[in-house]
Amino acid sequence: KNVLGKSQSEVKEKLKAAIEESKDIDLIKAEEYTVGQWMDVWFENCAKLKVRPSSHQTYKGYIENHIKPYIGSIPLNQLTSLDLQKLYKKLLNNGRVERKESKEQPKGLSAKTVRNINQVISSAMEFAKSQKLIRNNPTDGCSLPKAEHKEMQTLSAEQLSAFFTEAKESGVYEFYYIALATGLRRGELLGLKWQDIDFENGILHIHRQVSRIDGEVVEAPLKTKNSYRNVAIGADAVEILKAQKEKMQSDYVFPSPTGGPISPDSVLHMLHRVLNRAGLPKVRFHDLRHTFATLALQNGVDVKTVSGMLGHYSAGFTLDIYAHVTTTAQKQAANTMDSVLSLAVPS
């Protein structure tokens, strides 16, 4: 380490401080690792234990496709914030892995993905600090791109009519009706089993999700502890599920043709086919969840109830997402109060 100062005494003081800082660093052990080797060690011994199994493939993809090719050969104890800054710039400009499905997409990674990669590197470097391999976490000095806000898209009540008509024609009406009636996440809907349904009281017990992990479609734990919840359904939804049960020979409410869980990817392709045939704009599956929440709030369901049905950790979080909906409702309430109070004011 080099130190600079305006005088000999200042340099001596800085050098003394640098030596003190380095006393706890295992320099011999630190030189055993490159950044790439350490990322592998961290992933196997730390990340796999801390993150959800459904995230393992994502983390591994970040390491193999974006981190190792650019900075993997740098010695662990020589990685700097500047190295990372250069990496993030490259990824933003030209970081997308070439695949058939990505040919028409921009060459660079999104700001959100770059921020996620930074978080992965930061976690690995913090672990290296705890093992006394490095003195400082180089991600601490990085400037990150601002994540762009992705506008949610929702289907209006009029568009839902065309959507359900096409869904019936395509034989997937029951699946999308329950999705829009409950706001369940895609994996939660696919993980629903008959044992989870209380037909008498109209309650769905959400206990699991279906995810693709290491190429296999499997059951997995839910996203958060708040995701484990009970969701009420109306009489029409109960009847639709009863009719669905009579047609199925599987434990799953919405099984694949073989009786097992459906791949989350195939559900998205199915959604886009239905939307295309109905002449509707292309939306994400998650936008069906937004549609449920928006319609519920617009029609007088309180935020706390909607938050609980969605499995959010707080009503405040729900308010942040759907502020535009609640603002409209507040304006309607204000106009209503104007009308009520104007009648009470003497002329």
LUMFI-488418 format. One record per residue: y, z negated, x of N, C-alpha, C, O in turn; residue in one letter. Coordinates in steps of 0.02 Angstrom, whole numbers, padded with zeros to 5 digits, always signed. Each point is the difference from the previous one (the first is absolute). Layout:
BEGIN
YZXYZXYZXYZXA ...
***
This chain:
BEGIN
-00060+00000+00043+00060+00000-00043+00062+00000+00044+00004-00037+00049K +00045+00079-00066+00063+00002+00035+00053-00040-00038+00001+00001-00061N +00042-00034+00098+00056-00035-00032+00065+00021+00033+00002+00013+00060V +00050-00009-00100+00066+00021+00026+00052-00054-00017-00006-00034-00050L +00056+00028+00093+00054-00048-00013+00062+00018+00040-00003+00041+00045G +00059-00072-00062+00063+00013+00033+00007-00037+00066+00043+00016+00041K -00085-00068-00032+00004-00039+00063-00070-00020+00020-00048+00003-00039S +00042-00025+00103-00065-00021+00025-00027-00060-00039-00060-00003-00014Q +00104-00043-00003-00021-00060-00037-00026+00019-00070-00048-00030-00024S +00081+00079-00007-00022+00022-00067-00069+00032+00004-00043-00011-00042E +00033+00053+00094-00064+00034+00009-00055-00052+00012-00055+00005-00028V +00070-00055+00071-00050-00053+00014-00019-00037-00063-00058-00016-00011K +00108+00002-00031-00013-00036-00063-00044+00041-00046-00047-00026-00031E +00063+00091+00026-00040+00044-00043-00071+00009+00026-00048+00002-00039K +00042+00002+00105-00066+00008+00031-00042-00062-00012-00060+00004-00015L +00091-00062+00021-00035-00063-00012-00025-00003-00072-00057-00021-00013K +00100+00041-00034-00019+00000-00070-00057+00049-00014-00046-00015-00038A +00049+00074+00071-00053+00050-00009-00067-00025+00027-00052+00012-00030A +00055-00047+00086-00062-00027+00030-00030-00053-00047-00061-00003-00009I +00104-00039-00019-00023-00052-00047-00033+00032-00060-00052-00023-00023E +00083+00077-00003-00028+00034-00059-00068+00029+00015-00044+00002-00043E +00034+00022+00106-00062+00034+00018-00057-00047+00017-00057+00022+00007S +00072-00086+00000-00052-00048+00021-00059-00001-00048-00057-00009+00021K +00072+00017-00086-00054-00005-00049-00037+00066-00011-00049+00001-00037D +00071+00053+00069-00031+00065-00010-00060+00008+00047+00006-00012+00060I -00063+00033-00088-00060+00013+00039+00005+00072+00027-00026+00047-00031D +00059-00039+00089+00016+00067+00025-00063+00041+00017-00002+00060-00012L -00049-00093+00039-00061+00036+00018-00035+00026-00062-00022+00057-00002I +00017-00099-00050-00032+00020-00062+00041+00054-00036-00028+00045-00030K +00094-00052+00034+00044+00048-00034-00009+00071+00028+00005+00048-00037A -00018-00043+00102-00007+00066+00031-00066+00033-00017-00011+00058+00017E -00033-00093-00052-00065+00029-00019+00007+00049-00059-00044+00042-00010E +00099-00048-00027+00006+00039-00062+00055+00052+00002+00054-00011+00027Y -00069+00069-00056+00052+00047-00019+00018-00016-00073-00034-00040-00032T +00087+00070+00007+00019-00010-00070-00057+00021-00047-00016-00035-00048V -00015+00092+00063-00054+00025-00042-00059-00047-00001-00029-00013-00053G +00009-00013+00112-00056-00046+00004+00016-00065-00039-00044-00027-00034Q +00106+00004+00040+00018-00062-00035+00001+00010-00076-00018-00045-00037W +00041+00103+00015+00000+00014-00072-00071-00004-00028-00010-00025-00056M -00039+00050+00094-00070-00003-00022-00024-00073-00003-00034-00020-00047D +00052-00018+00099-00020-00071+00001+00030-00037-00059-00034-00038-00035V +00098+00049+00023+00035-00033-00056-00030+00020-00067-00010-00042-00043W -00005+00107+00035-00027+00024-00064-00067-00032-00015-00012-00023-00056F -00033+00022+00106-00067-00026-00011-00002-00076-00010-00039-00025-00040E +00082-00011+00077-00006-00073+00001+00053-00036-00043-00007-00060-00012N +00058+00096-00009+00054-00032-00037+00013+00034-00067-00006-00031-00053C +00023+00095+00056+00019+00037-00061-00056+00002-00051+00012-00009-00060A -00073+00020+00083-00057+00005-00047-00011-00064-00039-00027+00001-00055K +00048-00057+00084-00008-00064-00034+00057-00015-00047-00009-00035-00050L +00068+00061+00065+00060-00019-00037+00018+00047-00057+00025-00022-00052K -00039+00087+00060+00022+00048-00051-00058+00018-00047-00059-00009+00017V +00076+00034-00076-00050+00019-00049-00044+00056+00027+00025+00042+00037R -00090-00041-00054-00044+00054+00023+00027+00069-00016-00009+00048+00038P +00044-00042-00096+00027+00065-00020+00054+00024+00047+00017+00060+00001S +00011-00105+00040+00053+00018+00047-00027+00016+00070+00037+00026+00042S -00101-00040-00030-00028+00011+00067+00008+00072+00023+00020+00014+00056H -00036+00033-00102+00002+00070+00018+00072+00022+00015+00011+00040+00045Q +00036-00066-00083+00071+00017+00012+00021-00024+00069+00031+00038+00037T -00047-00100-00020+00019-00028+00065-00032+00041+00057+00032+00016+00049Y -00096-00001-00059-00036+00038+00052+00031+00069+00009+00005+00025+00056K +00016+00005-00112+00033+00065+00004+00065-00003+00038+00015+00045+00040G +00024-00097-00052+00063-00009+00037-00013-00004+00075+00035+00031+00040Y -00087-00070-00021-00015-00011+00071-00025+00065+00033+00025+00019+00053I -00074+00014-00086-00031+00059+00031+00044+00062-00002+00000+00040+00047E +00038-00031-00101+00038+00062-00009+00072-00003+00026+00029+00051+00018N +00000-00112-00017+00072-00004+00015+00018-00045+00060+00048+00014+00035H -00086-00066-00024+00017-00047+00053-00032+00020+00067+00035+00008+00050I -00100+00000-00050-00035+00017+00063+00023+00066+00031+00010+00003+00061K -00003+00051-00100+00019+00064+00032+00067-00003+00037+00009+00038+00048P +00036-00080-00069+00068-00001+00029+00010-00056+00051+00029+00011+00053Y -00052-00072-00069+00014-00056+00045-00064-00037+00021+00004-00053+00031I -00062+00080-00048-00063-00034+00014-00014-00012+00073-00033-00049+00018G +00059+00092+00027-00016-00006+00071+00049-00046+00038-00011-00015+00058S +00064-00008-00091+00049-00045+00032-00032-00069+00011-00030-00026-00047I +00036-00003+00107-00026-00068+00009+00033-00048-00050+00060+00004-00013P -00100-00048-00015+00023-00045-00053+00063-00038+00020+00047-00005-00039L -00045-00021+00100+00057-00041+00021+00060+00041+00022+00050-00028+00023N -00055+00094-00029+00057+00043+00018+00030+00036-00061+00048+00039+00007Q -00075-00051-00066+00026+00032-00060+00070-00028-00015+00010-00060-00001L +00038+00105-00012+00069-00021-00013+00022+00023-00070-00032+00041-00032T +00088-00070+00011+00030+00021-00064+00019+00073+00002-00005+00035-00051S +00026-00011+00109+00020+00071+00006-00061+00045-00010+00005+00052-00032L -00063-00072+00060-00061+00039-00011-00014+00007-00075-00017+00054-00025D +00025-00110-00011-00013+00000-00072+00052+00041-00037-00016+00036-00048L +00078-00041+00069+00054+00038-00033-00014+00075+00006+00010+00037-00048Q -00032-00016+00108-00017+00071+00010-00059+00020-00044-00002+00056-00027K -00047-00101+00022-00059+00013-00042+00021+00012-00073-00020+00048-00031L +00061-00093+00005+00020+00004-00071+00040+00064-00013-00006+00030-00053Y +00047-00009+00101+00038+00062-00007-00047+00060-00004+00009+00045-00041K -00060-00045+00084-00049+00055+00000-00038+00002-00067-00011+00053-00029K -00009-00112+00005-00038-00003-00062+00042+00023-00060-00026+00034-00045L +00089-00051+00045+00045+00021-00054+00010+00075+00000+00008+00031-00053L -00007-00001+00113+00013+00072+00006-00063+00043-00006+00002+00055-00027N -00058-00081+00054-00058+00044+00004-00065-00040+00004-00043+00014+00041N +00037-00065-00083-00057-00045+00008-00059+00010-00047-00050-00034+00007G +00056+00082-00054-00053+00007-00049-00062+00032+00031+00005+00050+00036R -00063-00078-00051-00063+00028+00024-00014+00065-00039+00006+00001-00061V -00024+00052+00097-00012+00065-00032-00065-00001-00041-00054-00007+00028E +00062+00013-00093-00058+00006-00044+00016+00053-00052+00058+00017-00010R -00109+00010-00023+00011+00052-00051+00049-00024-00054+00046+00035-00019K -00058-00098-00005+00040-00024-00055+00072-00017+00020+00043-00010-00043E -00029+00008+00109+00067-00017+00022+00040+00060+00025+00055-00008+00028S -00083+00069-00037+00033+00060+00028+00070+00011-00030+00045+00022+00035K -00037-00036-00100+00063+00013-00032+00048-00060+00002+00055+00003-00026E -00077-00057+00057+00041-00060+00003+00043+00001+00063-00014+00038+00046Q +00067-00079-00044+00042-00003+00060-00040-00019+00061-00051-00034-00005P +00074+00057+00064-00036-00013+00062+00004-00073+00022-00046-00026+00032K +00099-00008-00051+00009-00069+00022-00028-00050-00049-00011+00015-00059G -00002-00075+00085-00022-00055-00044+00060-00028-00038+00057+00008+00021L -00071-00041-00077+00053-00031-00038+00025-00062+00035-00034-00029+00043S +00095+00008-00061+00028-00061+00029-00044-00060-00015-00008-00044+00041A -00021+00043-00101-00043-00056-00020-00062-00004+00045-00020-00054+00021K -00010+00112-00006-00060+00001+00043+00018-00023+00070-00038-00038+00031T +00095+00061-00005+00021-00021+00067+00012-00075+00002-00018-00034+00049V +00047+00007-00102+00011-00073-00003-00067-00037-00003-00008-00053+00030R -00041+00082-00065-00067-00031-00003-00033+00001+00069-00032-00049+00020N +00040+00104+00017-00028+00005+00068+00032-00052+00045-00034-00032+00040I +00100+00023-00047+00035-00051+00040-00028-00069-00016-00007-00042+00045N -00008+00029-00108-00027-00065-00020-00069-00012+00032-00015-00056+00021Q -00026+00108-00019-00066-00005+00031+00008-00016+00074-00034-00044+00026V +00078+00081+00009+00010-00012+00072+00028-00071+00010-00021-00035+00047I +00067+00015-00089+00030-00066+00006-00052-00055-00005+00000-00048+00038S -00046+00055-00087-00053-00050-00008-00045-00004+00061-00019-00054+00022S +00003+00113+00006-00042+00002+00060+00036-00032+00059-00031-00034+00040A +00096+00046-00034+00039-00029+00056+00009-00075-00008+00000-00036+00050M +00007+00012-00111+00004-00072-00011-00065-00034+00021+00000-00055+00027E -00056+00089-00042-00065-00027+00021-00005-00001+00077-00028-00047+00029F +00055+00099+00003+00000+00002+00073+00042-00056+00029-00017-00030+00050A +00073+00015-00083+00042-00057+00021-00038-00065-00005+00004-00042+00045K -00041+00033-00100-00037-00062-00009-00055-00008+00052-00021-00056+00016S -00003+00113+00010-00053-00001+00052+00030-00002+00070-00036+00005+00050Q +00105-00012-00046+00036-00005+00064-00008+00062+00043-00006-00004+00062K +00004+00062-00095-00005+00063+00036+00068+00033+00010+00011+00036+00049L +00035-00049-00095+00068+00027+00006+00050-00056-00016-00017-00048-00035I +00078+00056+00061+00051-00052-00010+00036+00010-00066+00012-00048-00037R +00006+00111+00021+00039+00014-00059-00033+00055-00042-00038+00041+00027N +00051-00042-00090-00025+00053-00045+00050+00058+00002+00056-00008-00024N -00076+00066+00051+00048+00056+00007+00025+00028-00066+00051+00035-00001P -00086-00049-00055+00024+00026-00064+00063-00037-00024+00035+00024-00044T -00022-00083+00073+00058-00040-00022+00066+00037+00012+00048-00012-00036D -00046+00055+00086+00063+00034+00015+00006+00069-00029+00044+00038+00019G -00088-00020-00066-00001+00068-00027+00045+00008-00061+00004-00044-00043C +00028+00103+00039+00036+00019-00060-00047+00044-00042-00026+00050+00026S +00016-00068-00088-00048+00036-00042+00036+00044-00051+00055-00017-00023L -00086+00074+00005+00031+00043-00051+00001-00036-00068-00045-00038-00016P +00097+00050-00021+00007-00031-00066-00049+00033-00048+00000+00062-00008K -00041-00102-00024-00049+00028-00047+00036+00029-00061+00042-00032-00031A -00061+00095+00016+00032+00032-00057-00027-00028-00065-00059-00017-00005E +00102+00011-00045-00021-00026-00065-00031+00057-00040+00033+00050-00013H -00096-00059-00006-00034+00052-00038+00010-00013-00075-00021-00050-00026K +00055+00097-00006+00014-00008-00071-00065+00001-00040-00042+00044+00009E +00035-00093-00054-00058+00001-00043+00008+00054-00053+00056+00016-00020M -00112+00012-00002+00001+00048-00054-00041-00029-00057-00052-00030+00011Q +00076+00039-00071-00037-00025-00058-00006+00055-00052+00039+00048+00000T -00089-00055-00043-00008+00047-00055+00033-00029-00062-00008-00059-00015L +00046+00100-00019+00033-00024-00061-00050-00002-00057-00055+00026+00006S +00075-00057-00062-00044-00004-00058-00019+00070-00024-00057+00011-00021A +00104+00037+00024-00013+00068-00022-00050+00034+00048-00045+00036-00022E +00053-00047+00087-00046+00029+00049-00070-00029-00006-00050+00034+00013Q +00045-00098-00033-00065-00032-00007-00041+00034-00055-00061+00003+00005L +00094+00022-00056-00037+00035-00053-00036+00061+00027-00059+00010-00014S +00095+00030+00054-00031+00059+00031-00053-00020+00050-00052+00032+00006A +00064-00087+00030-00047-00024+00051-00066-00021-00033-00053+00019+00023F +00057-00058-00077-00061-00024-00033-00038+00057-00033-00062+00000-00002F +00099+00049-00024-00034+00058-00030-00043+00036+00052-00057+00017-00014T +00085-00006+00073-00037+00034+00053-00056-00045+00027-00053+00025+00018E +00066-00091-00014-00051-00047+00025-00061+00001-00045-00057-00005+00024A +00068+00011-00090-00057+00004-00047-00039+00065+00012-00062-00001+00000K +00099+00056+00010-00033+00065+00013-00042-00003+00063-00052+00032+00005E +00076-00071+00045-00034-00004+00065-00052-00054+00003-00034-00008+00051S +00026-00031-00105-00051-00051-00003+00015-00064+00039-00045-00037+00018G +00110+00025-00005+00019-00060+00039+00052-00042-00038+00036-00040+00031V -00033+00049-00096+00050-00035-00041-00006-00075+00006+00050-00035+00009Y -00112+00007-00013-00010-00072+00001+00026-00032+00064+00033-00052-00001E -00047+00085+00056+00021-00025+00065+00076-00007+00005+00026-00052+00019F +00009+00106-00038+00073-00001+00007+00034-00041-00055+00055-00025+00011Y -00086+00019-00069+00029-00043-00051+00000-00073+00024+00051-00035-00005Y -00107+00013+00033-00004-00070+00025+00047-00009+00059+00030-00054+00007I -00023+00104+00036+00047-00004+00056+00071-00012-00025+00036-00042+00027A -00016+00079-00078+00068-00005-00025+00010-00059-00047+00056-00022-00010L -00110-00004-00017+00005-00058-00045+00001-00066+00037+00019-00052-00028A -00040+00053+00092-00006-00063+00038+00041-00002+00064+00017-00055+00023T +00000+00113+00005+00036+00000+00064-00043-00019+00059+00026-00018+00052G -00093+00022-00059-00044-00018+00055+00009+00049+00058+00015+00059-00010L -00024-00083+00070-00002+00043+00059-00062+00044-00003-00049-00017-00034R +00051+00073+00069-00056+00047-00003-00066-00034+00019-00049+00006-00036R +00049-00042+00092-00062-00032+00023-00025-00053-00049-00060-00008-00008G +00106-00028-00024-00018-00051-00049-00034+00031-00061-00049-00027-00026E +00076+00083+00004-00028+00035-00057-00071+00026+00015-00045-00005-00041L +00037+00032+00102-00066+00026+00020-00050-00057+00011-00061+00011-00007L +00085-00071+00023-00045-00056+00012-00019-00038-00063-00039-00047+00002G +00067+00067-00059-00012-00035-00063-00072+00009-00022-00026+00055-00002L -00007-00112-00015-00069+00002-00026-00002-00029-00070+00046-00035-00021K -00100+00050-00015-00005-00023-00069+00001-00076-00005+00024-00027-00049W -00050-00006+00099+00000-00073+00000+00070-00030+00005+00010-00059-00013Q +00038+00101+00032+00069-00023+00007+00040+00003-00065+00057-00021-00003D -00088+00049-00049+00037+00011-00062-00020-00050-00054-00058-00007-00017I +00108-00029-00009-00009-00044-00057+00023+00038-00062+00059+00000-00017D -00107+00033-00016+00017+00042-00057+00028-00041-00058+00045+00023-00035F -00072-00082+00025+00020-00042-00057+00074-00020+00004+00036+00002-00050E -00014-00020+00111+00069-00023+00008+00046+00054+00029+00060-00012+00008N -00087+00070+00008+00041+00053+00028+00029-00017+00068+00061+00004+00010G -00104-00023+00037+00022-00021+00067-00041+00037+00053-00061+00004-00005I +00095+00021+00056-00033+00028+00059+00007-00051+00056+00055-00023+00015L -00111+00006+00018+00001-00045+00057-00003+00042+00063-00050+00033+00014H +00104-00033+00024+00005+00042+00060-00025-00039+00060+00032-00048+00022I -00090+00069+00005-00033-00038+00054-00009+00039+00064-00010-00029+00054H +00012+00096-00058-00017+00041+00060+00035+00067-00004+00029+00017-00052R -00032+00020+00106+00025+00068+00001-00051+00044+00035-00044-00024+00035Q +00051+00089-00043-00041+00049+00036+00044+00035+00050+00054+00024-00017V -00076-00021+00079+00039+00032+00054-00046+00045+00041-00061-00006-00002S +00093+00051+00041-00038+00039+00049+00010-00034+00067+00056-00001+00027R -00109-00026+00002+00002-00035+00064-00049+00032+00048-00060+00005-00014I +00086+00018+00071-00040+00035+00050-00040+00058-00032-00058+00011+00017D +00091+00025-00062-00031+00058-00030-00045-00015-00060-00022+00047-00033G +00009-00110+00019-00044-00018-00056+00040-00030-00058+00048-00037+00011E -00068+00054-00072+00031-00028-00060-00036-00065-00017-00059+00001-00018V +00094-00057+00024-00031-00066-00008+00045-00047-00039+00059+00013-00009V -00089-00067-00016+00039-00054-00031+00035-00040+00055-00027-00009+00055E +00087-00015-00069+00038-00038+00049+00040-00054-00036+00010+00004-00061A +00012-00055+00098+00043-00052-00030+00066+00031-00024+00019+00054+00022P +00014-00088-00066+00063+00024-00026+00056-00008+00051-00008-00033+00051L +00065+00065-00065+00055+00005+00047+00028-00068+00020+00009-00013+00059K +00005-00030-00108+00028-00067+00012-00032-00050-00047-00038+00019-00045T +00052-00083+00055-00027-00051-00045+00026+00008-00071-00034-00018-00048K +00096+00044+00042+00029+00011-00067-00033+00058-00036+00007+00007-00061N -00043+00035+00098-00035+00056-00031-00059-00023-00041-00023+00036-00045S -00004-00095+00060-00054-00028-00040+00032-00029-00064+00032-00052+00003Y -00042+00086-00058+00037-00018-00061-00037+00023-00062-00049+00036+00003R +00073-00059-00060-00024+00022-00065+00054+00043-00032+00059-00019+00000N -00078+00075-00027+00047+00046-00032-00020+00011-00072-00056+00020-00014V +00102-00033-00032-00013+00009-00071+00004+00074-00018+00040+00038+00028A -00083-00017-00075+00003+00069-00025+00004-00002-00077-00022-00048-00032I +00049+00101+00004+00008+00004-00072-00063+00023-00036-00050+00016+00032G +00054-00015-00098-00058+00018-00041-00024+00072+00014-00060+00013+00002A +00108+00033+00007-00019+00070+00013-00038+00005+00066-00050+00036+00005D +00074-00072+00047-00034+00002+00065-00070-00029-00005-00047+00025+00031A +00039-00078-00071-00066-00031-00010-00048+00051-00031-00057+00007+00022V +00080+00029-00073-00043+00050-00033-00017+00057+00047-00057+00025-00001E +00104-00004+00041-00012+00054+00048-00053-00022+00051-00044+00039+00019I +00047-00101+00003-00049-00026+00048-00069-00008-00032-00051+00011+00033L +00050-00031-00096-00064-00007-00035-00034+00069-00005-00060+00006+00010K +00099+00045-00027-00027+00068-00004-00023+00024+00069-00051+00034+00005A +00088-00053+00047-00019+00019+00068-00066-00033+00019-00042+00031+00034Q +00032-00092-00054-00061-00037+00018-00062+00033-00030-00053+00001+00031K +00060+00025-00092-00057+00033-00033-00022+00062+00038-00058+00021-00005E +00104+00010+00043-00016+00062+00036-00027-00013+00070-00029+00045+00030K +00039-00105-00004-00015-00014+00071-00066-00036+00010-00021-00041-00042M -00011+00056+00098-00062-00034+00020+00010-00034+00068-00047-00005+00039Q +00108-00016-00025+00017-00029+00065+00033-00067-00009+00026-00016-00053S -00027-00025+00107+00036-00064-00001+00075+00012+00001+00039-00041-00024D -00018+00099+00052+00071+00015+00005+00026+00029-00066-00035+00039-00033Y +00095-00057+00015+00031+00027-00060+00014+00075+00008-00009+00039-00046V +00032-00021+00106+00015+00071+00014-00039+00020+00063+00027+00001+00055F -00092+00017-00064-00042+00015+00058+00003+00073+00021+00027+00042-00035P -00055-00030+00094-00010+00069+00023-00060+00029-00037-00035-00037-00035S +00023+00102+00040-00059+00030-00033-00066-00032+00019-00048+00003-00038P +00045-00034+00097-00062-00032+00022-00005-00073-00023-00050-00033+00011T +00103+00008-00043-00001-00069-00025+00035-00050+00046+00011-00057-00020G +00005+00079+00080+00035-00045+00047+00075+00004-00008+00024+00030-00049G +00013-00059+00095+00073+00002-00005+00028+00069+00016-00029+00037+00039P +00085-00020-00071+00032+00065+00012+00043-00005+00062+00030-00053+00014I -00026+00107+00024+00045+00003+00058+00073-00001-00024+00018+00039-00045S +00024-00082+00074+00071-00001-00019+00034+00068+00009+00046+00017-00037P -00068+00022+00087+00031+00066+00012-00014+00048-00058+00045+00037-00020D -00106-00038-00007-00017+00047-00053+00039-00015-00064+00015+00045-00039S +00003-00109+00029+00040-00019-00058+00070+00030+00005+00028+00023-00051V -00001-00022+00111+00067+00029+00010-00002+00075-00013+00046+00027-00032L -00097+00007+00057-00007+00072-00011-00006+00015-00075+00029+00048-00025H -00067-00091-00010-00008+00007-00071+00067-00007-00037+00014+00039-00046M +00025-00088+00067+00066-00011-00030+00044+00062+00007+00033+00021-00047L -00032+00007+00107+00043+00058+00013-00023+00061-00040+00042+00041-00021H -00107-00034+00010-00026+00055-00042+00024-00007-00072+00022+00048-00031R -00026-00110+00005+00021-00013-00069+00075+00014-00008+00021+00031-00048V +00019-00056+00095+00072+00010-00003+00018+00074+00004+00043+00024-00037L -00077+00012+00081+00013+00072+00007-00016+00038-00064+00039+00042-00022N -00096-00057-00007-00021+00035-00062+00046-00018-00059+00009+00040-00046R +00019-00101+00048+00045-00021-00053+00071+00024+00011+00044-00011-00043A -00031+00043+00100+00067+00025+00015+00048-00056+00017+00060+00005-00014G -00085-00059+00043+00041-00059+00016+00012-00005+00076-00039+00027+00039L +00092-00060-00019+00014-00007+00073-00055-00040+00034-00031-00044-00030P +00021+00059+00094-00051-00034+00040+00024-00070+00017+00053-00008+00030K -00092-00042-00047+00016-00070+00016-00058-00032+00036-00057+00025-00004V +00070-00080+00038-00054-00038+00033-00037-00043-00052+00026-00012-00054R -00086-00009+00071-00036-00045-00045+00040-00064-00010+00002-00028-00054F +00030+00005+00108+00039-00062-00004+00058+00007-00050+00024-00050-00026H -00002+00112+00014+00054+00011-00048-00022-00014-00072+00041-00013-00043D -00107+00015+00030-00025-00020-00066+00012-00075-00010+00015-00023-00055L -00022-00014+00109+00014-00072+00000+00075-00012-00013+00019-00045-00039R +00023+00086+00071+00072-00005-00013+00016+00018-00073+00044-00030-00031H -00080+00080+00005+00011+00020-00070-00016-00057-00047+00038-00014-00047T -00094-00020+00058-00018-00059-00041+00055-00052+00001+00022-00023-00052F +00001+00005+00113+00049-00053+00007+00067+00020-00032+00032-00040-00035A -00012+00102+00046+00064+00024-00027-00001+00000-00076+00047-00024-00032T -00100+00051+00002-00004+00002-00073-00004-00070-00030+00029-00014-00052L -00066-00031+00086-00005-00069-00024+00068-00034+00000+00019-00032-00050A +00018+00038+00104+00066-00031+00005+00050+00031-00048+00040-00036-00030L -00043+00102+00022+00045+00034-00046-00012-00020-00072+00045+00004-00042Q -00106-00026+00028-00017-00016-00069-00004-00075-00013-00033-00023-00046N +00068-00016+00089+00011-00070-00014-00049-00050+00029+00006-00060-00013G -00054+00082+00053-00046-00048+00032+00039-00033+00057+00033+00034+00039V -00037-00101-00034+00039-00035+00050-00028+00011+00070-00059+00015+00009D +00103-00021+00040-00017+00016+00070-00057-00043+00026-00043+00025+00036V +00042-00089-00053-00052-00045+00026-00069+00022-00024-00048-00002+00038K +00044+00023-00101-00064+00024-00027-00022+00064+00036-00058+00006+00019T +00104+00041-00011-00016+00063+00034-00022-00015+00072-00047+00031+00025V +00082-00076+00008-00016-00018+00070-00071-00027+00005-00037+00018+00046S +00019-00062-00093-00068-00028+00001-00053+00052-00011-00052-00001+00032G +00065+00049-00078-00049+00053-00013-00008+00046+00060-00055+00025+00013M +00109-00013+00023-00003+00043+00059-00031-00034+00060-00022+00033+00046L +00019-00100-00047-00028-00037+00057+00050-00009+00056-00020-00008+00057G +00085+00011-00074+00052-00013+00051+00004-00074+00016-00019-00042-00041H +00045+00026+00101+00002-00070+00020+00057-00038-00033-00001-00062-00001Y +00051+00097-00026+00054-00034-00035+00035+00048-00047-00001+00061+00010S +00033-00090-00061+00039+00041-00047+00061+00030+00036+00023+00054-00018A +00002-00089+00069+00056+00025+00039-00017+00065+00035+00042+00046+00003G -00103-00041+00023-00023+00062+00032-00001+00057-00050+00021+00056+00015F -00046-00071-00075-00002+00051-00053+00070+00021-00019+00013+00060-00011T +00033-00108+00007+00069+00016-00016+00031+00047+00051+00038+00045-00018L -00053-00056+00082+00027+00042+00053-00022+00073-00008+00039+00046+00010D -00102-00037-00030-00027+00067-00007+00028+00035-00061+00017+00059+00002I -00011-00097-00058+00019+00031-00063+00070-00021-00022+00014-00008-00060Y +00030-00001+00109+00069-00022-00015+00035+00050-00046+00038-00020-00044A -00052+00085+00054+00033+00051-00042-00019-00007-00073+00041+00014-00044H -00103-00035+00031-00023-00008-00069+00033-00061-00032+00024+00003-00056V -00024-00059+00094+00028-00062-00028+00075+00005-00008+00029-00031-00045T +00005+00070+00089+00072+00010-00007+00016+00036-00065+00047-00017-00035T -00087+00068+00019+00009+00037-00064-00010-00047-00059+00037+00003-00049T -00089-00046+00054-00013-00047-00054+00057-00049-00009+00018-00019-00056A +00011-00002+00113+00056-00047-00004+00061+00032-00033+00036-00032-00038Q -00024+00096+00053+00055+00035-00032-00010+00005-00076+00047-00008-00039K -00110+00021+00019-00015+00003-00071+00011-00069-00032+00026-00005-00056Q -00046-00048+00093+00010-00068-00026+00074-00015-00006+00022-00032-00048A +00018+00055+00097+00072-00012-00001+00032+00035-00059+00043-00029-00033A -00064+00090+00019+00026+00037-00058-00019-00034-00066+00039-00002-00047N -00100-00024+00046-00023-00036-00060+00043-00062-00011+00020-00014-00057T -00007-00023+00111+00042-00060-00007+00071+00017-00020+00032-00037-00038M -00006+00093+00062+00066+00024-00021+00002+00008-00076+00047-00022-00033D -00100+00054+00007-00003+00012-00072-00003-00065-00039+00034-00008-00051S -00076-00040+00076-00009-00064-00035+00066-00039+00001+00021-00027-00051V +00011+00023+00109+00060-00040+00007+00060+00031-00036+00043-00036-00026L -00041+00103+00024+00057+00032-00034+00001-00016-00074+00053-00001-00031S -00112-00011+00003-00003-00018-00072+00026-00070-00012+00024-00017-00054L -00029-00026+00108+00022-00070-00008+00074-00009+00013+00030-00050-00019A +00001+00099+00052+00070-00006+00017+00044+00018-00061-00008+00054-00027V +00053-00100+00006+00042+00016-00058+00047+00058+00014+00026+00005+00056P -00015+00038-00104+00042+00058+00009+00074-00018-00009+00043+00044+00005S 
***
